[in-house]
């Protein structure tokens, strides 16, 4: 999308932002909740010198509870 905007002589999207497909508006509340939980986990205090691993959100098969 950003490339398209730039090709049209407009300002591209901020590179700090990411467009994340969530599979439709019906999935948006679940995605928003997962993002909120990830942000809280990332903000939790840790001991000094502890490694800072990235937060990874993976899809889960809701029927079986296993990764897809």
C-alpha positions as CSV (number, residue, x, y, z in Angstrom):
1,X,0.0,0.0,0.0
2,X,2.8,2.4,0.8
3,X,4.5,1.7,-2.5
4,X,1.2,2.5,-4.3
5,X,0.8,5.8,-2.4
6,X,4.4,6.8,-3.2
7,X,3.9,5.9,-6.9
8,X,0.9,8.3,-6.9
9,X,3.0,11.1,-5.6
10,X,1.5,10.8,-2.1
11,X,3.2,10.2,1.3
12,X,3.8,6.6,2.1
13,X,2.9,4.9,5.3
14,X,5.1,5.3,8.4
15,X,7.7,2.4,8.2
16,X,7.1,1.8,11.9
17,X,3.5,0.6,11.1
18,X,2.6,-2.8,9.8
19,X,-0.6,-3.8,8.0
20,X,-1.7,-7.1,9.5
21,X,-4.5,-9.1,7.8
22,X,-6.8,-10.6,10.5
23,X,-9.2,-12.4,8.1
24,X,-12.2,-10.2,8.3
25,X,-13.9,-7.8,10.7
26,X,-15.3,-10.8,12.7
27,X,-11.8,-11.7,13.8
28,X,-10.8,-8.2,14.9
29,X,-11.9,-8.4,18.6
30,X,-9.9,-11.6,19.1
31,X,-6.8,-10.1,17.4
32,X,-7.1,-6.9,19.4
33,X,-7.3,-8.9,22.6
34,X,-4.2,-10.9,21.7
35,X,-2.3,-7.7,20.8
36,X,-3.3,-6.2,24.2
37,X,-2.1,-9.3,26.1
38,X,1.2,-9.3,24.1
39,X,1.7,-5.6,24.9
40,X,1.2,-6.3,28.6
41,X,3.6,-9.2,28.6
42,X,6.2,-7.1,26.8
43,X,5.8,-4.3,29.4
44,X,6.2,-6.6,32.5
45,X,9.3,-5.8,34.5
46,X,12.2,-8.2,34.3
47,X,15.5,-8.5,36.2
48,X,18.3,-6.3,35.0
49,X,20.3,-8.1,32.3
50,X,17.6,-10.5,31.3
51,X,17.3,-11.1,27.6
52,X,14.5,-9.2,25.8
53,X,12.9,-11.7,23.4
54,X,10.4,-10.5,20.8
55,X,6.7,-11.2,21.3
56,X,5.4,-13.7,18.7
57,X,1.7,-14.2,18.1
58,X,0.9,-17.4,16.2
59,X,-2.4,-18.6,14.9
60,X,-4.1,-21.4,16.9
61,X,-6.7,-23.9,15.6
62,X,-9.6,-23.0,17.9
63,X,-11.1,-26.5,17.6
64,X,-8.1,-28.5,18.8
65,X,-6.0,-25.9,20.4
66,X,-3.0,-26.8,18.3
67,X,-0.9,-24.6,16.0
68,X,-2.0,-24.5,12.4
